[in-house]
């Protein structure tokens, strides 16, 4: 029994070590991609940044496409899906929903690549259309559709002015998040960090509710 327990402990340790190594590889790739873009980032550079051999990186990610997919999943898809699940379950006032969506979306943008996945998708869409398609189909489109449904419910409850097109309202509400993407890509008027971005989104929610709230 003691031998079996020791083997189990060793297995747990190996699993934890493999998990840490995987995160080190992703962190190195994240830095390199943010600096160079998806195509210019090479697997040997990722290996050198981690301090391992290139074959060692391939043991975790059998090709750069799989490494990029893992970055997208960890930094963008999984947190976005968690946010979408919370939106589906939300049953409070629409203003609180907007504030939650704004804050959580800002957190997702700040947690990922420095230049922002949206900006990278725009940069790389011709060379890697699958990246832009993945972000569009699994993040942007589901998020917009969920907000359209939430706005329609808010209209039915009398929280938002009736007679407006909820899809157009969502596009209007979503615009500042693309502005933040451009700022992170160096193409917009800069803002000095999290506090200013938070104030920007708070003002946007206030203005939106003044325009469309009852």
Phi, psi and omega in degrees: 000319179299318179297320179294320179295319179296320178295320178295317179298319179296320178297318178298320180295318178297321179295316179296319180296318178296321178296319178295319180296319178300317180293325176297319179295315179297320180296317179295317179296321180300316179295314182294319180294321180296331181274324191243340189095167185296313187289323184283343178283122183253150182296326179292329176292320177299315180299316181296321180295328180275335183088031178231176178278160177299317176301329178295322177295320181293337176294330179269323183225101185283066179125153184292329179300320179290326177295316178297319179299320179295321176298313179299317181298314186287317187270335189234306187293309184296312177294328177293318179296324176296318177297316181297321178297320179293323178295317179300323184272353186288137181225021182262193180293150186295327179298317178296323177299315180296317179297318179296314180300315182297313183294316181292322179295320176298318178298319178297317180295325182281335186277338185272207181301147186302320181276349179091134181295326180297316180295318178296323178296321177293320179297318192258004190299330180284320181280325181229072182299339180294332179291311178298320180295321180296314180294318180296313189280330185252351180236297187294307183297311178300320180297317180295316181296322178295319178291324176302313179296320179295320179293320178298319177295320180295324175295317180296329180273356179084013179276331177240150183297130179283163178092351178270158177276111184298330179294317178294324178296319179294319178300320178294317181294326186282342187305317181299333179289327174289327175298318178297321176300316179295322177299315181292336177273002178082013184251357181243173176295122187294151172237147190268065169095188189300316185298318181290321177296320178297317178297322178299314180290325178297317177297321179296316178299316179301313181296320180297315181292326175294324182284320190242349178287162180266000000 
